[in-house]
Amino acid sequence: MIADHLIEILRCPQDRSRLHLADADLVMRLNRAVAAGQLKNTAGEAFEKPLDGGLIREAGDLLYPIIDEIPVMLPDEAVDLRAFA
C-alpha cells in the first residue's frame, strides 16, 4: 500500500494536518456505500470504483481516498466522514 515514510510527509491539502491510514472496517463500510451508489465526495459526485484505502486527516472528519493504490489528495475528492461516525 503506502509506505510509512510517505505517510509521515503527506499532509492534508486543506489544513496541513497529519494523515493516517483508515482501518479496514471503515474502508469496508465505505465500499458497501460505493456498491450501493451512495458514497459521494465533497463535490457531490458518486464514487464509481471501490476504495483501496484512505487517508484520514487529524480531525477525523475527512478521508482522502486511495484508488488504484494512488492517494487522491484533492479537496473535492475527499469523503466527509461525519456520516460514517
C-alpha positions in Angstrom: 0.0 0.0 0.0 1.6 3.3 1.0 5.0 3.3 2.7 5.1 4.6 6.3 7.7 7.2 5.5 5.4 8.6 2.8 2.5 8.9 5.2 4.8 10.8 7.5 5.4 13.5 5.0 1.9 13.7 3.4 -0.4 16.4 4.8 -4.0 17.4 4.3 -4.1 19.9 1.4 -6.7 21.9 3.2 -5.4 22.4 6.8 -1.9 20.8 6.5 -2.6 18.4 9.4 -1.1 14.9 9.6 -2.8 12.0 7.9 -3.3 8.3 9.0 -4.5 5.2 7.2 -8.1 4.3 7.5 -8.8 1.0 9.2 -10.1 -2.0 7.2 -13.6 -1.8 8.8 -14.1 1.8 7.7 -12.9 1.0 4.2 -15.3 -1.9 4.0 -18.2 0.3 5.1 -17.3 2.9 2.5 -17.1 0.3 -0.2 -20.5 -1.0 0.7 -21.8 2.6 0.1 -19.9 2.7 -3.2 -21.5 -0.6 -4.3 -24.9 0.9 -3.4 -24.2 4.1 -5.3 -24.4 6.1 -2.0 -20.9 7.3 -1.4 -20.2 10.8 -2.7 -17.2 13.1 -2.5 -17.4 16.6 -1.1 -18.2 17.9 -4.6 -21.3 15.7 -4.6 -20.2 13.2 -7.2 -20.7 9.5 -6.6 -17.7 7.1 -6.4 -17.7 4.6 -9.2 -14.8 2.5 -8.1 -14.2 0.8 -4.8 -11.6 2.3 -2.5 -8.3 0.5 -1.8 -8.0 2.5 1.4 -8.0 6.1 2.6 -6.0 8.7 4.4 -7.8 10.4 7.3 -6.8 13.9 8.4 -6.1 14.6 12.1 -9.6 16.0 12.9 -11.1 12.7 11.6 -13.7 14.4 9.5 -12.3 13.9 6.0 -10.9 10.9 4.2 -8.8 11.2 1.0 -9.5 8.0 -1.0 -6.8 5.7 -2.2 -8.0 4.4 -5.6 -5.9 2.0 -7.7 -3.2 2.3 -5.0 -2.9 6.1 -5.6 -3.9 8.6 -2.9 -6.3 11.2 -4.3 -5.3 14.3 -2.4 -7.8 16.7 -4.0 -10.2 18.5 -1.6 -13.2 18.0 -3.9 -12.5 14.2 -4.0 -12.4 13.8 -0.2 -15.2 11.9 1.7 -16.9 13.6 4.6 -16.7 11.0 7.4 -19.3 12.6 9.7 -22.0 10.5 8.2 -19.9 7.3 8.9 -19.1 8.0 12.6 
